[in-house]
């Protein structure tokens, strides 16, 4: 089963997650692959997707902390 992968930019963890989900679904539907090879490939892609989830969560938390620091600095500057 050969499907053309859509051309897209991958510059954010959510893009990696989407690509991994797409590829996992393609593998799951491919009955021509050896079951062991299919399981290995799905496990590898799943691990990559989980890493992207963690990275995305960390980026979101970091942005929140940066915003808190910025707000604190603005508040402090208003006091002086």
C-alpha positions in Angstrom: 0.0 0.0 0.0 1.6 3.2 -1.1 0.2 6.6 -0.2 1.8 9.9 -1.0 2.5 11.9 2.1 1.2 15.4 1.9 3.9 18.1 1.7 3.7 20.3 4.8 6.0 22.1 7.2 6.9 20.4 10.4 7.9 23.2 12.8 5.8 22.5 15.9 5.2 19.5 18.1 1.6 19.5 17.0 2.7 19.0 13.4 4.8 16.0 14.4 1.9 14.5 16.3 -0.4 14.9 13.3 2.1 13.3 11.0 2.7 10.4 13.3 -1.0 9.8 13.7 -1.4 9.8 9.9 1.5 7.4 9.4 0.3 5.1 12.2 -3.1 4.9 10.6 -1.6 4.1 7.2 0.4 1.3 8.8 -2.6 -0.1 10.7 -4.5 -0.4 7.5 -1.8 -2.0 5.5 -2.4 -5.8 5.5 0.6 -6.5 3.2 3.2 -5.8 5.9 4.6 -8.5 8.2 2.8 -8.2 11.5 6.0 -8.0 13.5 7.5 -5.3 11.3 4.2 -3.4 11.5 4.1 -3.6 15.3 7.7 -2.4 15.5 7.0 0.6 13.2 3.8 1.5 15.0 5.7 1.3 18.4 8.5 3.6 17.0 6.0 6.1 15.6 4.0 6.0 18.8 7.0 6.8 20.9 7.8 9.7 18.6 4.3 11.0 18.9 4.4 10.7 22.7 7.7 12.7 22.7 6.0 15.4 20.6 3.1 15.6 23.1 5.6 16.1 26.0 7.5 18.7 24.0 4.3 20.6 23.1 3.2 20.6 26.7 6.6 21.9 27.8 6.5 24.6 25.2 3.0 25.7 26.4 4.1 25.8 30.0 7.3 27.7 29.2 5.2 30.4 27.3 3.0 30.7 30.4 6.0 31.2 32.7 7.5 33.8 30.3 4.2 35.7 30.2 4.0 35.6 34.1 7.5 37.0 34.3 6.7 39.7 31.7 3.5 40.7 33.7 5.4 40.7 36.9 8.1 43.0 35.5 5.4 45.4 34.1 3.7 45.4 37.5 6.9 46.1 39.3 7.9 48.9 36.9 4.5 50.6 37.5 5.2 50.6 41.3 8.5 52.5 40.8 
